């Protein structure tokens, strides 16, 4: 049967063994013939050996022989010894084991006399003290309930510790998912805080201030002029560069079609510029000279003579930026470089009537609208390769699936 705390019951107590009682000094017999102490007037206490009076054998009859007399004496001696041993055993069983009073101790000492001790010789003029004797303390049954109670308390403490450990392990097991979520949230929050600190440090630290402005992609534009225009950005942290101010500063350069900025640590601002590319030349509005324009009609440069390498765009009296101009510029942008180099002029009164004039003998190309311009350019290139370059021919590619050469 197990106890409620889960531990087996303690082992049964061992049976009490009666301790050998030693009579106190006050009850030890004194020798009658001990000489008196002349100084104290008392007799010296000596441990005398108790005298054993031999048992008298019963009187033998006048008719017994010496052999019978001897056997009778031996039997009487054995009987007396057996009775004495039985009496001692009975007294030992009936004596209480937990007697602690002086009267019980004296009675036990009288019933079980101690073995004879060495005799003490009294010396005249000195007080003879009895030799110290060790008295065995009686075994108390009251200590066993105390030991059982202490063991029970110890078992209870051990069980309580085990129960607490089990409860903690169960709590950890049931809250594992919540702890994982909490750890994930804490890690995310830590990363976010770290990023914010890095951004703040980068934005306001003078270590990352702009000290160099690099200009890339310029050919017609002077890079030093662009750098001087952006000089107001020097000394600012890279994260605090004013891109609106950069846009306003670069708007004064008409040849810049687009640009892109890049911050390079630790302190460099890179500006990549895409310049406007001319597609042709048009007669100047003032009537003197020619203007080199891009597809948007922005004048890139002006010259008194027609620029070489660029076709002339005939506006037929229309302004730069009209629908006809946009169609002609769109066709010129689609042509491959080899074919574009052969075009001398282009005219477009309307967006659907684009016409090209090739250099040399003046072969004409009826282009039509800007639809399918890439396919038309491939068909035209094949037709020109199969025809005589010195003949007066007209290539009609307005319908690229059925081109006509006349």
PyMOL commands that set and color helices and strands:
alter all, ss='L'
color gray80, all
select helices_A, chain A and resi 25-27+66-94+102-111+142-174+176-204+206-208+223-229+231-233+238-240+243-250+323-334+337-340+373-386+400-402
alter helices_A, ss='H'
color red, helices_A
select strands_A, chain A and resi 212-216+256-264+268-275+278-283+290-294+299-303+312-314+343-348+354-358+364-368+394-396+404-405
alter strands_A, ss='S'
color yellow, strands_A
deselect
rebuild
show_as cartoon
